[in-house]
């Protein structure tokens, strides 16, 4: 396994023309963790935030989503190792969210984490963050045992928000997204991914693993193009996001504490702050502005002051659109 994994990581790194940059201080010549991620990927931002919170060193390989680097065969082969470890089917439908548990394993997205100590490849941001958290001292963990169930309920809400639709599709009413996103049409965005899959299917017709990966990804993006970006679908997506924010604001008001579960932030708080920061970046802060959700607005301001959020999201080059 060790040699196979080394070969897969080396091939992905070479294809990206990216030998990696060490993030954080490391005593050894090679960090334990190796992260394939993208600056503006919300799932990558969650993982970088947890790594920063725990001061964990890692070798960073940054991919450019819009150049199609997550579709490179060498990277997809590495992802497929992680999908196999996860033991769930490849994704074939699109929920509009980034949830692996509901959608299946996507072989052409980020992040992907390699843990050289355990020789594991992780491909689900939620599971990556949980794994990283177990490496910290018990007193510093973001999922303390007494709160695990409540934290995971919040994470599940965040994990199933319609991030893909809010990124690529036209919102109902005024479009306040950055110029770079207003120029994007959700359907065309998804069909561009379909074309990438078709290109690689032609290039690797006899490669079983790659054929399975690109066939699944093509089916997912075809469904996205046909159903996720209609006026009705986008209205429903934004309503789901607003309902989730209203629920969070109510829970924050009832908590009467700095964070959802007390005086210290948990993984639930970090996931929510990354999510709300993304919504704000995409012009969706109108959901809670004008005093409609004061507890949520205050919570976001406080969260954006966390060193881990500043480092991994707000100040990370290229993280905003």
MOHU-V176116 format. One record per backbone hydrogen bond with DSSP energy under -0.5 kcal/mol. NH is the residue of the N-H (numbers start at 0). CO is the residue of the C=O. Records with the same first field share a line. If there is no record, write none. Layout:
# MOHU-V176116
NH->CO + CO
This chain:
# MOHU-V176116
4->0
5->1
6->2
7->3
8->4
9->5
10->6
11->7
12->8
13->9
14->10
15->11
16->13
17->12
20->59
22->57
23->21
32->56
33->113
34->58
35->111
36->34 + 60
40->37
41->39
44->40
45->41
46->42
47->43
48->44
49->45
50->46
51->47
52->48
53->49
54->51
55->50
57->22
58->32
59->20 + 57
60->34 + 58
61->59
62->36
64->62
66->63
67->64
68->63
70->67
71->68
74->71
75->71
76->72
77->73
78->74
79->75
80->76
81->77
82->78
83->79
84->80
85->81
86->82
87->82
90->104
91->102
92->102
94->92
97->158
102->98
103->99
104->88
105->103
106->104
108->105
110->35
111->35
112->121
113->33
114->112 + 119
115->31 + 113
118->114
119->114
121->112 + 119
127->123
128->124
129->125
130->126
131->127
132->128
133->129
134->130 + 131
135->132
139->136
140->136 + 137
146->143
147->143 + 144
150->146
151->147
152->148
153->149
154->150
155->151
156->152
157->153
158->154
159->155 + 156
160->157
162->160
163->95
164->95
165->161
166->162
167->163
168->164
175->173
180->177
181->177
182->178
183->180
185->183
188->184
189->185
190->186
191->187
192->188
193->189
194->190
195->191
196->192
197->193
198->194
199->195
200->196
201->197
202->198
203->199
204->201
206->203
207->205
210->206
211->207
212->208
213->209
214->210
215->211
216->212
217->213
218->214
219->215
220->216
221->217
222->218
223->219
224->220
225->221
226->222
227->223
228->223
233->229
234->230
235->231
236->232
237->233
238->234
239->235
240->236
241->237
242->238
243->239
244->240
245->241
246->242
247->243
248->244
249->245
250->246
251->247
252->248
253->249
254->250
255->251
258->261
261->258
266->141
269->265
270->266
271->267
272->268
273->269
274->270
275->271
276->272
277->273
278->274
279->275
280->276
281->277
282->279
283->278
285->282
286->283
287->284
288->284
291->288
292->287
293->290
296->292
297->293
298->294
299->295
300->296
301->297
302->298
303->299
304->301
305->302
309->305
310->306
311->307
312->308
313->308
314->309
315->312
318->315
